[in-house]
Amino acid sequence: MSATMPECVLRCACELGEGPVWRAADQAVWFVDIKGLRIHRYEPASGAAFSWAAPAQPGFIAPTADGGWIAGLKTGLHRFDPKTGRFDLMTAVEDASLGNRLNDGFVDGEGRLWFGSMHDGETDLTGALYRLDAQGLRRMDDGYCITNGPAVSPDGRTLYHTDTLKKVLYAFDLAADGGLSNKRLFATIEDGAGYPDGPAVDAEGCVWTGLFAGWGARRYSPKGEQIGFVRLPVANVTKIAFAGPDLKTVYATTAWKGLSPAEREAQPLAGGLFRFTVDTPGLPQHHVSHA
């Protein structure tokens, strides 16, 4: 694997940047700042950037087949309209007494929306994995403190999901009807290398994961072997997205959350949006078909 040197293309200073999405129809990268309560849009061709305030912590945004967006907020799933800035509640996901928020999402090739919830205080195992499709909202797995992902293999048969605090990525068999089975360990991040954050899969079926406190993003073979690493000039790398006409341009969200004042001074680009190119393309961004 080869990659160019990452460059910061947008100094947005996200406290917790997350969930980059490339929507080809817009020729733009969309992402969220969870703790900053913002949704951002960056247009590579012009360098223009736009931002919207969210009424609650946004864990992810996902494009819909009708040209709109679903935003996963702490308060539930919402329709998001960039033209008006409105967020309209579709459904609450969990009882507020759990102290959870939604975190990271993914749309598979069948148009199903997958996302996780996590404990906002990052101490309790109250997080879960959910699926939204034509049959409605369903809880698929639980027992997580901090969820990240999911992501799905090119053939649609394997789903990857991350338990960040346990420093592990799991693999599941994904059935045609969206059922999950055979949960197993896919990869473990060793001590001192950071925490696995958002995953993404490329056209060769390799799994990328951002490393929070790990200074970059790792690439794993479909067998779970580390085969690549791209270092960034900031410690907290949260997730990547493949973009551009050939899907070989990679955008990475980052965060300054958890950094000391001295660390922030030493990492002035922390929280920015970064870009680099790779020789293996990613997979196309799918759209939610049942919303």
Backbone hydrogen bonds in HBPLUS format (Angstrom, degrees):
<---DONOR---> <-ACCEPTOR-->    atom                        ^
c    i                          cat <-CA-CA->   ^        H-A-AA   ^      H-
h    n   atom  resd res      DA  || num        DHA   H-A  angle D-A-AA Bond
n    s   type  num  typ     dist DA aas  dist angle  dist       angle   num
A0004-THR N   A0277-THR O   3.04 MM 273  5.42 149.4  2.13 142.6 151.6     1
A0007-GLU N   A0275-ARG O   2.93 MM 268  5.40 156.2  1.99 146.0 152.3     2
A0275-ARG N   A0007-GLU O   2.79 MM 268  5.40 146.5  1.90 148.6 159.9     3
A0009-VAL N   A0273-LEU O   2.85 MM 264  5.88 148.8  1.95 155.3 165.4     4
A0010-LEU N   A0273-LEU O   3.37 MM 263  5.09 148.3  2.48 142.5 141.3     5
A0273-LEU N   A0010-LEU O   2.89 MM 263  5.09 160.4  1.93 146.6 153.0     6
A0014-CYS N   A0271-GLY O   2.86 MM 257  4.16 165.3  1.88 113.6 110.2     7
A0256-TRP N   A0014-CYS O   3.29 MM 242  6.74 137.5  2.49 141.1 152.9     8
A0257-LYS N   A0015-GLU O   2.88 MM 242  5.08 137.6  2.06 154.7 147.3     9
A0034-ILE N   A0016-LEU O   2.95 MM  18  5.39 148.6  2.05 148.3 138.1    10
A0017-GLY N   A0254-THR O   3.09 MM 237  5.20 135.5  2.29 137.0 140.9    11
A0018-GLU N   A0032-VAL O   2.88 MM  14  5.39 142.4  2.02 152.5 155.2    12
A0032-VAL N   A0018-GLU O   2.99 MM  14  5.39 175.1  1.99 160.5 161.4    13
A0021-VAL N   A0030-TRP O   2.70 MM   9  5.09 143.9  1.83 151.4 161.3    14
A0030-TRP N   A0021-VAL O   2.80 MM   9  5.09 165.7  1.82 151.9 155.9    15
A0023-ARG N   A0028-ALA O   3.17 MM   5  5.91 163.5  2.19 172.2 173.1    16
A0026-ASP N   A0023-ARG O   2.98 MM   3  5.57 140.9  2.14 114.7 124.8    17
A0027-GLN N   A0023-ARG O   2.97 MM   4  6.04 129.8  2.23 140.3 154.4    18
A0029-VAL N   A0042-TYR O   2.83 MM  13  5.14 162.6  1.86 155.3 158.0    19
A0042-TYR N   A0029-VAL O   2.78 MM  13  5.14 158.2  1.83 149.9 157.6    20
A0031-PHE N   A0040-HIS O   3.04 MM   9  5.33 155.0  2.10 139.2 143.2    21
A0040-HIS N   A0031-PHE O   2.77 MM   9  5.33 173.9  1.77 162.2 164.1    22
A0033-ASP N   A0038-ARG O   2.88 MM   5  5.11 160.8  1.92 147.1 146.2    23
A0037-LEU N   A0033-ASP O   2.92 MM   4  5.82 110.1  2.43 143.9 156.6    24
A0038-ARG N   A0033-ASP O   3.21 MM   5  5.11 164.2  2.23 137.5 142.4    25
A0037-LEU N   A0034-ILE O   3.33 MM   3  5.37 159.9  2.37 100.8 106.7    26
A0054-ALA N   A0037-LEU O   2.90 MM  17  5.09 165.9  1.92 131.8 131.9    27
A0039-ILE N   A0052-TRP O   2.88 MM  13  5.13 150.8  1.97 145.0 153.4    28
A0052-TRP N   A0039-ILE O   2.83 MM  13  5.13 150.2  1.92 146.9 156.2    29
A0041-ARG N   A0050-PHE O   2.93 MM   9  5.14 149.2  2.02 147.4 146.0    30
A0050-PHE N   A0041-ARG O   2.88 MM   9  5.14 154.3  1.95 145.5 152.8    31
A0043-GLU N   A0048-ALA O   2.88 MM   5  5.31 165.2  1.90 163.8 165.9    32
A0047-GLY N   A0043-GLU O   2.70 MM   4  5.36 145.9  1.81 161.2 173.0    33
A0074-LYS N   A0057-GLN O   2.88 MM  17  5.30 121.8  2.22 134.0 151.0    34
A0059-GLY N   A0072-GLY O   2.69 MM  13  5.49 160.4  1.73 171.7 175.4    35
A0104-ASP N   A0059-GLY O   3.29 MM  45  5.34 160.7  2.33 103.9 106.3    36
A0072-GLY N   A0060-PHE O   2.92 MM  12  5.29 161.0  1.96 141.5 147.9    37
A0062-ALA N   A0070-ILE O   2.81 MM   8  5.20 150.0  1.90 148.9 158.6    38
A0070-ILE N   A0062-ALA O   2.81 MM   8  5.20 157.6  1.86 151.5 159.2    39
A0288-VAL N   A0063-PRO O   2.83 MM 225  6.24 165.3  1.85 149.0 148.4    40
A0064-THR N   A0068-GLY O   2.92 MM   4  5.14 160.2  1.96 130.2 129.1    41
A0067-GLY N   A0064-THR O   3.05 MM   3  5.54 158.8  2.10 120.6 121.8    42
A0065-ALA N   A0288-VAL O   2.91 MM 223  5.73 154.7  1.98 154.0 146.2    43
A0080-PHE N   A0069-TRP O   3.04 MM  11  5.25 168.5  2.05 134.3 136.4    44
A0071-ALA N   A0078-HIS O   2.80 MM   7  5.16 163.1  1.83 149.5 155.3    45
A0078-HIS N   A0071-ALA O   2.86 MM   7  5.16 158.8  1.91 149.4 156.4    46
A0073-LEU N   A0076-GLY O   2.90 MM   3  5.19 157.3  1.95 157.5 151.8    47
A0076-GLY N   A0073-LEU O   3.05 MM   3  5.19 162.3  2.08 107.0 112.8    48
A0077-LEU N   A0091-THR O   2.90 MM  14  5.46 148.9  2.00 171.6 165.8    49
A0090-MET N   A0077-LEU O   2.71 MM  13  5.48 169.7  1.72 151.5 152.9    50
A0091-THR N   A0077-LEU O   3.32 MM  14  5.46 155.8  2.38 137.6 142.9    51
A0079-ARG N   A0088-ASP O   2.74 MM   9  5.01 160.1  1.78 147.9 148.5    52
A0088-ASP N   A0079-ARG O   2.86 MM   9  5.01 158.2  1.91 144.2 150.2    53
A0081-ASP N   A0086-ARG O   3.06 MM   5  5.42 160.4  2.10 152.5 157.3    54
A0084-THR N   A0081-ASP O   3.23 MM   3  5.73 134.9  2.44 111.3 120.8    55
A0085-GLY N   A0081-ASP O   2.67 MM   4  5.48 143.5  1.80 157.0 169.6    56
A0098-LEU N   A0095-ASP O   3.15 MM   3  5.99 169.6  2.16 124.0 126.9    57
A0099-GLY N   A0096-ALA O   3.09 MM   3  5.77 158.2  2.14 118.4 124.1    58
A0120-ASP N   A0099-GLY O   2.91 MM  21  5.98 161.2  1.95 146.6 152.8    59
A0101-ARG N   A0118-MET O   2.87 MM  17  5.61 146.0  1.99 154.6 165.8    60
A0118-MET N   A0101-ARG O   2.84 MM  17  5.61 154.2  1.91 160.4 169.0    61
A0103-ASN N   A0116-GLY O   2.83 MM  13  5.43 167.8  1.85 145.5 145.0    62
A0116-GLY N   A0104-ASP O   3.32 MM  12  6.24 152.7  2.40 166.6 171.6    63
A0106-PHE N   A0114-TRP O   2.77 MM   8  5.18 146.9  1.87 154.0 158.0    64
A0114-TRP N   A0106-PHE O   2.76 MM   8  5.18 172.9  1.76 167.3 169.3    65
A0108-ASP N   A0112-ARG O   3.01 MM   4  5.51 156.4  2.07 153.4 157.5    66
A0111-GLY N   A0108-ASP O   2.96 MM   3  5.45 160.9  1.99 120.6 123.4    67
A0289-SER N   A0111-GLY O   3.09 MM 178  4.74 161.7  2.13 119.7 124.1    68
A0113-LEU N   A0132-LEU O   2.98 MM  19  5.03 158.7  2.02 153.8 153.3    69
A0132-LEU N   A0113-LEU O   2.73 MM  19  5.03 156.5  1.78 152.1 159.3    70
A0115-PHE N   A0130-TYR O   3.13 MM  15  5.40 157.1  2.18 135.7 140.5    71
A0130-TYR N   A0115-PHE O   2.74 MM  15  5.40 168.0  1.75 173.4 177.5    72
A0117-SER N   A0128-ALA O   2.80 MM  11  5.26 148.6  1.90 151.4 159.1    73
A0119-HIS N   A0145-CYS O   2.93 MM  26  5.55 152.5  2.01 151.2 160.2    74
A0122-GLU N   A0119-HIS O   2.90 MM   3  5.06 154.3  1.96 107.9 116.4    75
A0127-GLY N   A0144-TYR O   2.59 MM  17  4.54 145.4  1.71 164.7 153.9    76
A0144-TYR N   A0127-GLY O   3.22 MM  17  4.54 170.1  2.23 127.6 125.2    77
A0129-LEU N   A0141-ASP O   2.78 MM  12  5.03 163.0  1.81 140.9 143.4    78
A0140-MET N   A0129-LEU O   2.68 MM  11  5.37 167.0  1.70 153.7 157.2    79
A0131-ARG N   A0138-ARG O   2.86 MM   7  5.29 150.4  1.95 150.7 160.2    80
A0138-ARG N   A0131-ARG O   2.85 MM   7  5.29 153.6  1.92 152.8 161.4    81
A0133-ASP N   A0136-GLY O   3.13 MM   3  5.30 161.0  2.17 132.6 136.5    82
A0136-GLY N   A0133-ASP O   2.89 MM   3  5.30 162.3  1.92 116.3 121.9    83
A0164-THR N   A0146-ILE O   3.06 MM  18  5.51 151.4  2.15 157.7 160.4    84
A0148-ASN N   A0162-THR O   3.18 MM  14  4.92 132.0  2.42 133.6 134.4    85
A0162-THR N   A0148-ASN O   2.92 MM  14  4.92 160.1  1.96 164.7 161.3    86
A0151-ALA N   A0160-TYR O   3.02 MM   9  5.18 137.1  2.21 138.4 146.1    87
A0160-TYR N   A0151-ALA O   2.71 MM   9  5.18 171.8  1.72 160.5 163.2    88
A0153-SER N   A0158-THR O   2.91 MM   5  5.32 159.3  1.96 153.9 160.2    89
A0156-GLY N   A0153-SER O   2.94 MM   3  5.25 159.6  1.98 114.2 120.7    90
A0174-LEU N   A0157-ARG O   2.76 MM  17  4.74 175.4  1.76 129.0 128.8    91
A0159-LEU N   A0172-PHE O   3.01 MM  13  5.13 158.2  2.06 138.0 145.0    92
A0172-PHE N   A0159-LEU O   2.78 MM  13  5.13 142.7  1.92 147.6 159.2    93
A0161-HIS N   A0170-TYR O   2.99 MM   9  5.24 154.5  2.06 136.2 143.0    94
A0170-TYR N   A0161-HIS O   2.70 MM   9  5.24 177.0  1.70 167.7 166.6    95
A0163-ASP N   A0168-VAL O   2.97 MM   5  5.50 167.1  1.99 159.5 163.8    96
A0168-VAL N   A0163-ASP O   3.24 MM   5  5.50 167.9  2.25 148.9 149.5    97
A0167-LYS N   A0164-THR O   2.98 MM   3  4.95 148.0  2.08 100.8 111.0    98
A0189-ILE N   A0167-LYS O   2.88 MM  22  5.27 167.4  1.89 151.2 155.2    99
A0169-LEU N   A0187-ALA O   2.84 MM  18  5.19 157.9  1.89 155.0 157.7   100
A0186-PHE N   A0169-LEU O   2.73 MM  17  5.39 158.6  1.78 155.7 155.0   101
A0187-ALA N   A0169-LEU O   3.21 MM  18  5.19 154.7  2.28 133.9 137.2   102
A0171-ALA N   A0184-ARG O   2.87 MM  13  5.40 159.3  1.91 152.6 159.3   103
A0184-ARG N   A0171-ALA O   2.94 MM  13  5.40 148.5  2.04 154.8 163.9   104
A0173-ASP N   A0181-SER O   2.77 MM   8  5.16 167.8  1.79 157.1 157.4   105
A0181-SER N   A0173-ASP O   3.08 MM   8  5.16 141.6  2.23 139.1 147.9   106
A0175-ALA N   A0179-GLY O   2.86 MM   4  5.04 172.3  1.86 153.1 155.7   107
A0178-GLY N   A0175-ALA O   2.95 MM   3  5.20 163.1  1.98 113.3 117.0   108
A0193-ALA N   A0190-GLU O   3.20 MM   3  5.85 155.5  2.26 141.0 141.3   109
A0195-TYR N   A0212-PHE O   2.80 MM  17  5.00 156.5  1.86 141.2 149.2   110
A0212-PHE N   A0195-TYR O   2.83 MM  17  5.00 152.3  1.90 157.6 152.4   111
A0197-ASP N   A0210-GLY O   2.74 MM  13  5.03 161.1  1.78 155.3 151.9   112
A0198-GLY N   A0238-THR O   2.67 MM  40  5.69 141.0  1.82 160.5 173.2   113
A0210-GLY N   A0198-GLY O   3.13 MM  12  5.59 161.8  2.16 145.8 149.1   114
A0200-ALA N   A0208-TRP O   2.87 MM   8  5.09 142.5  2.01 139.7 145.3   115
A0208-TRP N   A0200-ALA O   2.65 MM   8  5.09 174.2  1.66 168.9 169.5   116
A0202-ASP N   A0206-CYS O   2.97 MM   4  5.51 156.3  2.02 151.6 159.1   117
A0205-GLY N   A0202-ASP O   2.93 MM   3  5.38 159.5  1.97 118.8 122.7   118
A0203-ALA N   A0281-PRO O   2.85 MM  78  5.74 176.0  1.85 151.0 149.7   119
A0207-VAL N   A0220-TYR O   2.83 MM  13  5.02 140.0  1.99 141.3 149.5   120
A0220-TYR N   A0207-VAL O   2.72 MM  13  5.02 155.3  1.77 139.4 148.2   121
A0209-THR N   A0218-ARG O   2.93 MM   9  5.43 148.6  2.03 143.5 151.9   122
A0218-ARG N   A0209-THR O   3.00 MM   9  5.43 154.2  2.07 155.3 152.8   123
A0211-LEU N   A0216-GLY O   2.97 MM   5  5.72 142.6  2.11 170.7 166.3   124
A0214-GLY N   A0211-LEU O   3.19 MM   3  4.65 152.6  2.27 112.0 106.8   125
A0237-VAL N   A0211-LEU O   3.22 MM  26  5.23 165.4  2.24 126.3 122.6   126
A0215-TRP N   A0235-ALA O   2.89 MM  20  4.04 161.0  1.92 129.2 128.3   127
A0232-LEU N   A0215-TRP O   2.98 MM  17  5.50 161.1  2.02 124.4 130.2   128
A0217-ALA N   A0230-VAL O   2.98 MM  13  5.36 150.3  2.07 143.4 152.4   129
A0230-VAL N   A0217-ALA O   2.91 MM  13  5.36 160.9  1.95 154.5 160.8   130
A0219-ARG N   A0228-GLY O   2.91 MM   9  4.75 157.4  1.96 130.7 127.9   131
A0227-ILE N   A0219-ARG O   2.79 MM   8  5.72 170.5  1.80 156.3 159.6   132
A0221-SER N   A0225-GLU O   2.79 MM   4  5.23 161.2  1.82 148.8 151.3   133
A0224-GLY N   A0221-SER O   2.83 MM   3  5.26 166.0  1.85 120.7 123.8   134
A0255-ALA N   A0236-ASN O   3.07 MM  19  5.39 139.5  2.24 144.2 149.8   135
A0238-THR N   A0253-THR O   2.91 MM  15  5.59 162.0  1.94 141.9 146.9   136
A0253-THR N   A0239-LYS O   2.95 MM  14  5.60 157.3  2.00 162.1 168.2   137
A0241-ALA N   A0251-TYR O   2.85 MM  10  5.31 138.0  2.02 145.9 157.9   138
A0251-TYR N   A0241-ALA O   2.90 MM  10  5.31 163.5  1.92 154.5 159.6   139
A0243-ALA N   A0249-THR O   2.60 MM   6  5.03 154.3  1.66 156.2 164.5   140
A0249-THR N   A0243-ALA O   3.29 MM   6  5.03 159.1  2.33 146.8 140.6   141
A0247-LEU N   A0244-GLY O   3.19 MM   3  4.95 155.4  2.26  99.3 106.7   142
A0282-GLY N   A0247-LEU O   2.83 MM  35  5.33 147.4  1.94 137.4 145.7   143
A0278-VAL N   A0248-LYS O   2.93 MM  30  5.34 155.4  1.99 151.5 159.5   144
A0250-VAL N   A0276-PHE O   2.66 MM  26  5.27 170.1  1.67 175.2 177.6   145
A0276-PHE N   A0250-VAL O   2.94 MM  26  5.27 150.3  2.03 144.6 153.4   146
A0252-ALA N   A0274-PHE O   2.89 MM  22  5.04 154.9  1.95 131.2 137.6   147
A0274-PHE N   A0252-ALA O   2.94 MM  22  5.04 173.2  1.95 151.0 152.5   148
A0259-LEU N   A0256-TRP O   3.09 MM   3  5.66 164.1  2.12 139.5 140.4   149
A0264-ARG N   A0260-SER O   2.85 MM   4  6.13 158.1  1.90 159.4 165.7   150
A0265-GLU N   A0261-PRO O   3.04 MM   4  6.21 151.8  2.12 141.5 148.9   151
A0266-ALA N   A0262-ALA O   3.02 MM   4  6.27 146.6  2.13 140.9 150.1   152
A0267-GLN N   A0263-GLU O   2.89 MM   4  6.03 124.1  2.21 138.7 153.7   153
A0270-ALA N   A0267-GLN O   3.04 MM   3  5.50 169.1  2.05 121.4 124.1   154
A0272-GLY N   A0269-LEU O   2.93 MM   3  5.52 145.8  2.05 146.8 146.6   155
